[in-house]
């Protein structure tokens, strides 16, 4: 089975408190409605290969999500 390359992407964060991005909800909705279905269609056998790692307070989010296909 070929292995996929590890891709590290620095994504802009949405911040927290009074500096929270007003467009964060729209951005997350677009990711959920457009990007994720495209990934799932392209990789129908994709499944979790370990535990997701979520860190942070002001910039809380996934820092690792191991998958295999």
C-alpha angles and dihedrals in degrees: 000000000000117000123231121234118256110248120200112194123183105215124192112255125227097224127217142258117008090350095057112132113256090213096051094102092050092048092051091047091052091050091049095046101038116015102040096050089050091053092046092049092049094047107033094167094052114132138164114278097188143341123318115240117218119183142164139053109224091025098032117170149102114317095171134019111169114204137170133200 
